[in-house]
Amino acid sequence: MSSGLIADLQPVEAASALVRKLGALCLMSEEEIAFMEGLQNNVLEAEKGQDFIEDGADFRTTFVVLNGWAIRYCLLPSGRRQILSYALPGDILGLHVNFRAKATYSAAALTRVRLAAVDPRRMLEISQKYPILAAGLSWCTAREFAILGDQAVRLGRLGAQQRLAHLLLELWHRLELIGKNEGDLLDMPMTQTDLADTLGLSLVHINRSLMGLRKKGLVTLHRDSIRLNNIDALSAMAEFNPEHLAEFSI
């Protein structure tokens, strides 16, 4: 461990979402917690709809989502948008900025979002000083690949209702890890247009899919949230594998 003192290790309780996420993997020392929290001191805010990463632009800053939701997306020359994934509290955008000079996607605030802007050189310090934390960040990278892999499966092999259910379950499990869920209730800051741009469906198909899941008793729709009434049944219907998002212990 970085501090060399077993007695210095402790479970992570009240901390930033990023530290809570890493704390699900391993017991962190006070020194490690302080370092990760210190990385997040340079705070900026992006208003809903505001881009803070632009596809093709110089990529010189690593961002940590502190509060709110953001999206990673690509905009085609035709003007059509494909949302690649959702960035939730504790997620990192540009973890590997040191190895890539230009952004390969855009990122925008889905809600009003608070971000920590981190000098990428500080991220390199983690590998040099804190090998356990470096392993945790490698897990974050592997998890992003799993999320993008599931997105490919959704778009390529699932029907409309399955795609929607699969996405809802992914978001629910990701929020569960950082303690942002209220039971089976899932916040829904995205519009039906956002869902359509995520799942490759028309607005008509999104609406029909929501109504179909509701009629089957699998979800209950609220103004800004959705209740997942039977997560096991929803998972079976969507062929969702939660192990792709599972944490492990270091």
C-alpha positions as CSV (number, residue, x, y, z in Angstrom):
1,M,0.0,0.0,0.0
2,S,1.2,3.6,-0.6
3,S,1.4,4.5,3.1
4,G,2.9,1.2,4.1
5,L,0.6,1.1,7.2
6,I,-2.2,-1.4,7.3
7,A,-3.8,0.5,10.2
8,D,-4.1,3.5,8.0
9,L,-6.5,1.8,5.7
10,Q,-10.2,2.5,6.0
11,P,-13.5,1.9,4.1
12,V,-14.6,4.9,2.1
13,E,-17.8,6.4,3.5
14,A,-18.3,10.2,2.9
15,A,-16.3,11.2,-0.2
16,S,-16.6,12.2,-3.8
17,A,-18.3,9.9,-6.2
18,L,-14.9,9.0,-7.8
19,V,-13.4,8.0,-4.4
20,R,-16.6,6.0,-3.6
21,K,-16.3,4.2,-6.9
22,L,-12.6,3.3,-6.3
23,G,-13.5,2.5,-2.6
24,A,-15.8,-0.3,-3.9
25,L,-12.7,-2.0,-5.2
26,C,-10.2,-1.7,-2.3
27,L,-9.6,-0.2,1.1
28,M,-7.9,3.1,0.6
29,S,-5.4,4.8,2.9
30,E,-6.0,8.3,4.1
31,E,-3.1,9.4,2.0
32,E,-4.7,7.9,-1.1
33,I,-8.1,9.4,-0.4
34,A,-6.5,12.8,0.2
35,F,-4.6,12.6,-3.1
36,M,-7.8,11.6,-5.1
37,E,-9.8,14.3,-3.5
38,G,-7.1,16.9,-4.1
39,L,-7.2,16.1,-7.8
40,Q,-10.8,17.4,-7.9
41,N,-10.2,20.9,-6.5
42,N,-10.3,22.8,-9.8
43,V,-14.1,22.9,-10.3
44,L,-16.0,24.3,-13.2
45,E,-19.7,24.1,-14.2
46,A,-21.3,23.4,-17.6
47,E,-24.9,24.3,-18.3
48,K,-27.3,21.9,-19.7
49,G,-26.5,21.3,-23.4
50,Q,-23.0,22.9,-23.2
51,D,-20.1,21.1,-24.9
52,F,-16.9,20.8,-22.8
53,I,-15.1,18.4,-25.2
54,E,-15.2,18.9,-28.9
55,D,-14.5,16.1,-31.4
56,G,-11.2,16.8,-33.2
57,A,-10.1,19.6,-30.9
58,D,-7.0,19.5,-28.8
59,F,-7.5,17.3,-25.8
60,R,-5.5,18.7,-22.9
61,T,-7.6,18.2,-19.8
62,T,-9.0,15.3,-17.9
63,F,-12.5,15.8,-16.5
64,V,-14.1,14.1,-13.5
65,V,-17.8,14.3,-13.2
66,L,-18.6,15.6,-9.7
67,N,-22.4,16.1,-10.0
68,G,-24.9,15.8,-12.8
69,W,-24.9,13.8,-16.0
70,A,-23.0,14.2,-19.2
71,I,-23.0,12.5,-22.6
72,R,-20.2,11.3,-24.9
73,Y,-21.4,11.6,-28.5
74,C,-20.4,11.8,-32.2
75,L,-22.1,14.2,-34.7
76,L,-22.2,12.9,-38.3
77,P,-21.7,15.3,-41.3
78,S,-25.4,14.9,-42.0
79,G,-26.1,16.4,-38.6
80,R,-27.3,13.1,-37.0
81,R,-26.1,12.5,-33.5
82,Q,-25.1,9.2,-31.9
83,I,-24.8,9.2,-28.1
84,L,-22.0,6.7,-27.2
85,S,-22.4,6.6,-23.5
86,Y,-23.5,8.5,-20.4
87,A,-21.0,10.0,-17.9
88,L,-22.3,9.8,-14.4
89,P,-20.9,11.2,-11.1
90,G,-17.4,9.6,-10.5
91,D,-16.8,9.0,-14.2
92,I,-13.6,10.2,-15.9
93,L,-13.5,11.7,-19.4
94,G,-10.0,11.9,-20.9
95,L,-8.3,9.5,-18.6
96,H,-5.7,8.8,-21.3
97,V,-5.3,12.3,-22.5
98,N,-1.5,11.9,-22.2
99,F,-1.6,9.4,-25.1
100,R,-4.0,11.2,-27.4
101,A,-3.6,14.8,-28.7
102,K,-7.1,15.1,-30.3
103,A,-10.5,14.3,-28.9
104,T,-12.3,11.5,-30.8
105,Y,-15.7,12.3,-29.4
106,S,-17.6,15.3,-28.1
107,A,-19.0,15.6,-24.5
108,A,-21.8,17.8,-23.4
109,A,-23.7,18.4,-20.2
110,L,-27.0,16.5,-20.1
111,T,-28.0,18.3,-17.0
112,R,-26.2,21.2,-15.3
113,V,-23.0,19.5,-14.4
114,R,-20.0,20.2,-12.0
115,L,-16.7,19.0,-13.3
116,A,-13.2,18.8,-11.9
117,A,-10.6,19.8,-14.5
118,V,-7.4,17.8,-13.8
119,D,-4.0,18.4,-15.3
120,P,-3.3,15.0,-17.1
121,R,0.2,15.0,-15.6
122,R,-1.4,14.5,-12.1
123,M,-2.9,11.3,-13.4
124,L,0.5,10.0,-14.2
125,E,1.5,10.6,-10.6
126,I,-0.9,7.9,-9.6
127,S,1.0,5.2,-11.5
128,Q,4.2,6.4,-9.9
129,K,3.1,6.7,-6.3
130,Y,-0.1,4.7,-5.8
131,P,-0.1,1.3,-7.6
132,I,-3.4,0.2,-6.0
133,L,-5.1,3.4,-7.3
134,A,-3.6,2.9,-10.7
135,A,-5.1,-0.6,-10.8
136,G,-8.5,0.9,-9.8
137,L,-8.2,3.4,-12.7
138,S,-7.4,0.5,-15.1
139,W,-10.6,-1.1,-13.9
140,C,-12.4,2.1,-14.8
141,T,-11.0,1.9,-18.3
142,A,-12.0,-1.8,-18.6
143,R,-15.5,-0.9,-17.4
144,E,-15.8,1.8,-20.1
145,F,-14.9,-0.8,-22.7
146,A,-17.6,-3.1,-21.2
147,I,-20.2,-0.2,-21.4
148,L,-19.3,0.5,-25.0
149,G,-19.4,-3.3,-25.8
150,D,-22.9,-3.5,-24.3
151,Q,-23.9,-0.5,-26.4
152,A,-22.7,-2.4,-29.6
153,V,-24.8,-5.4,-28.5
154,R,-27.8,-3.2,-27.9
155,L,-27.6,-1.6,-31.3
156,G,-26.7,-4.8,-33.2
157,R,-28.8,-7.6,-31.7
158,L,-31.6,-6.4,-29.5
159,G,-35.2,-5.3,-30.3
160,A,-36.5,-1.9,-29.4
161,Q,-38.0,-2.8,-26.0
162,Q,-34.9,-4.8,-25.1
163,R,-32.6,-2.0,-26.1
164,L,-34.4,0.4,-23.8
165,A,-34.6,-2.0,-20.9
166,H,-30.9,-2.9,-21.3
167,L,-29.9,0.8,-21.1
168,L,-32.1,1.5,-18.1
169,L,-30.5,-1.5,-16.2
170,E,-27.0,-0.4,-17.1
171,L,-27.6,3.1,-15.7
172,W,-29.3,1.7,-12.6
173,H,-26.4,-0.6,-11.8
174,R,-23.8,2.1,-12.4
175,L,-25.6,4.5,-10.0
176,E,-26.0,1.8,-7.5
177,L,-22.2,1.5,-7.2
178,I,-21.8,5.1,-6.1
179,G,-24.9,5.2,-3.8
180,K,-27.0,7.4,-6.1
181,N,-30.1,5.2,-6.4
182,E,-33.2,5.4,-4.3
183,G,-34.2,1.7,-4.3
184,D,-35.5,0.7,-7.7
185,L,-36.1,4.4,-8.8
186,L,-33.9,5.6,-11.6
187,D,-33.5,9.3,-12.4
188,M,-34.3,10.1,-16.1
189,P,-32.8,13.4,-17.1
190,M,-32.7,12.4,-20.7
191,T,-35.4,13.2,-23.2
192,Q,-37.0,10.8,-25.6
193,T,-34.8,12.4,-28.3
194,D,-31.7,11.6,-26.2
195,L,-32.9,8.0,-25.9
196,A,-33.6,7.8,-29.6
197,D,-30.0,9.1,-30.3
198,T,-28.6,6.5,-27.9
199,L,-30.5,3.5,-29.1
200,G,-30.7,4.1,-32.8
201,L,-34.5,4.3,-32.8
202,S,-37.1,6.8,-33.9
203,L,-39.1,8.8,-31.4
204,V,-42.1,6.7,-32.3
205,H,-40.3,3.5,-31.4
206,I,-39.0,5.0,-28.1
207,N,-42.5,6.1,-27.1
208,R,-43.9,2.7,-28.0
209,S,-41.2,0.9,-26.1
210,L,-41.8,2.9,-23.0
211,M,-45.5,2.2,-23.2
212,G,-44.8,-1.5,-23.9
213,L,-42.6,-1.9,-20.8
214,R,-45.2,-0.1,-18.7
215,K,-48.0,-2.3,-20.0
216,K,-46.0,-5.4,-19.0
217,G,-45.7,-4.0,-15.5
218,L,-41.9,-3.9,-15.7
219,V,-41.6,-0.1,-15.2
220,T,-43.6,2.8,-13.8
221,L,-43.1,6.1,-15.5
222,H,-42.8,9.3,-13.5
223,R,-42.1,12.9,-14.7
224,D,-38.4,12.9,-14.2
225,S,-37.7,9.3,-13.2
226,I,-38.7,5.7,-13.9
227,R,-39.3,2.8,-11.4
228,L,-37.9,-0.5,-12.4
229,N,-40.6,-2.7,-10.9
230,N,-39.0,-6.1,-11.4
231,I,-35.2,-5.9,-12.1
232,D,-34.9,-9.7,-12.5
233,A,-37.7,-9.9,-15.0
234,L,-36.4,-6.8,-16.8
235,S,-32.9,-8.3,-16.9
236,A,-34.2,-11.6,-18.3
237,M,-36.2,-9.8,-21.0
238,A,-33.3,-7.6,-22.0
239,E,-30.7,-10.4,-21.8
240,F,-28.8,-8.1,-19.5
241,N,-25.6,-9.4,-17.8
242,P,-24.8,-7.3,-14.7
243,E,-21.4,-9.0,-14.4
244,H,-20.1,-6.8,-17.1
245,L,-20.4,-3.9,-14.7
246,A,-19.5,-5.7,-11.5
247,E,-16.7,-4.4,-9.2
248,F,-13.9,-6.6,-8.0
249,S,-11.5,-6.4,-5.1
250,I,-7.9,-5.4,-5.4
